[in-house]
Amino acid sequence: MSEKHLVDARGMSCPGPITKLVKTYRTAKNGDIIEVLATDPGFIPDVKAWIEKTGNELLELKEEAGVIRAVIKITAKK
């Protein structure tokens, strides 16, 4: 059964948000959704590079009122 994980990294500067994402990813399973909230603009290129490197699926990436929201579906865990 899939789970949804929320990673609140607002107020953290790089590499904090991506580090919290990776920590959550380690315990997630294929099919799980990880939603990350961040305020550091450097998170946008970081999460895009992480998706490309890991092969997981980026479902949504948007910035609204200074908060970046990334929604990732775990699809590449072995």
N, C-alpha and C positions, 0 to 999 in steps of 0.2 A: 504494500500500500504506500502510495506517495505521500510525502510530507512537504509542508511549506516551512521554510526557515526564514526568519527576519534578521538581517544584520544591520544594526543601527550604528553607522560609523560617522554620524553627523558631528562636526566639530573636530574631527581628527584630520591631521595633515598626512600627506603621503609619506611613507607607504602604509599608513595605518588602515585605510579602508580595504586595500587589496589583501593585506595580511589577515584581517578579520574574515574576508571572503574565503581565503584559502583554508583558514582554520575550520570554518563551517563546512567547506567542501570535503574535507577529510572524513567527516562523519556522515555525509549525505550519501544517498544511494541513487542509482539510475532512476529517472522519473521524478525525483524530488525537484522542487522549485526553491531557489534562493532569491530573496528580494533584498537588495542592498540599498540603503539610504546613505548618501554622503553629501558633504558640502564642499569638499576640495575639488576644484575644477580639474586637477591632475588625475582624478579617478577615471574620467571619461576615456582618455587614451590607454590608461592602465587596464581597465576592464576589457576594452576592445582587444588589446594585445593578449590578455589572459585567455579570452574566448578563442582567439586564433590558435594559441599555443595548445590549449587543452582539448579543443574540438567539441566543447559543449555548445548549447544553443542559447543565443541571446534573444529573448522574446521581446524585450522592451528596454529602451534606454532613452530617458528624457530628463530634462531639467525644468523645474517649475518653482518659481519663487526662491531660487537659490539652492534648492535641494535636488540632487541628482538621484534618480531612481533607476536602478538596473534590475531587471527580472531575468533570471537565468534558469534554464531547464538543464538538469544534469543528464547527459546522454552518453558520456564518453568514459565512464568509470569501468575499469576492468575487474 
